């Protein structure tokens, strides 16, 4: 075996070794991720009884009525509801769950995974709206007629949030000083609402299982800002 053959064999072994290391790293990452998700499910399942709520590890998209009417659930693909807890709090139907979806495809795809708190209350009668963090692209296309409901007297809110809804006068009436103050001091909170339904979340952020009670109580305070005034 000459020197060139030895070099070829060594290069081949290095290539296959490199490929093996990459594959092994991917497999380990998948196993670790799966175990973390299983542990998250286990912990959340143990939290549900403390709230006096029911728990299901997966739920269909029709689990909540009219779900795809709302902006969060009308976009993307690969939509999944997991780790759902549901019951009542202060006489209001409520739920908290993990929601995952993907936008785009291939190398340009992006997956979002967030904790969503849901309320269904007889005290809610809301115009349909969506509230998101305003990005540069929204500022640019709003100059060409893309709806963004701003408030001249609230420049901070108007610069930070993209507010949309088919009934603009109704949405403007809904967002009184109390709501505007809340969102200005809690930047990043997103909300979808309409009729007697309300969804509250921070995009691509999941709450830790031990924070579930405090997150539900926090979201309930937001729900009360919307309830009984429309």
C-alpha positions, 0 to 999 in steps of 0.5 A: 500500500503506497502513501497515496492509498494510505492518504485516501483511506485516512481522508475517507475515514475522516469524512465518515467519522465527521458524518457519524459525529453529525448524525450522532449529535442530531440523534442525541439532540432529538432524544434530549428534546423529546425527553424535555417535552415528556417531562414538561407534559408530566409536570403540567399534568401534575399542575392541573389538579392544583387548579381544579382543572382537567388536562389533556396532552393533545387536543384537536384544533376544533377543541375551542370553537371558531379557533381559525377565526382568530389571527394566531390560528389562521396562519402557518401549518403544522398546527398543534395544541398540546398540554392543555388544561381547562376549567373555570376561574371566577365563573369564567371558562378558561384554558391554558395550552401550548400552541405550535405552528410553522410558517414558510418551508424548507430552510426559510421555515420558522416554528413558533411555540408559545403558551396561550391563555384562553377565556370564554366569558359571558361578560365579553362581547368584543369586536374582532381584533388582533394585537401584535408587536409592530415590526419594521415591515408593518410600518413600511406597508402601512404607508400603502394602506395596510391597516394599523389602528393608531392613536394619535394621543398614544405614540408609544402604543402606536409605535410598538403595536400593530392593531387590526380589526374589521370594525375599526370604530368598534376596536377604537372604542374598545381600547380605552385608556385602561387597556392602552396603559396596560399594553404600554407597560407590558410590551410584547403581550399579544392578544386576539379577541372577538365575541365572547372569546379572548386569547393572550400570549407572548409570541414564541414564549412558553411558561414554565410549569411551576408558573402556570397558576401565576400566568393564569391569574395574570391573564385573568386580570387582563380579561377583566380589562376587556369584560363588561364594558362593550 
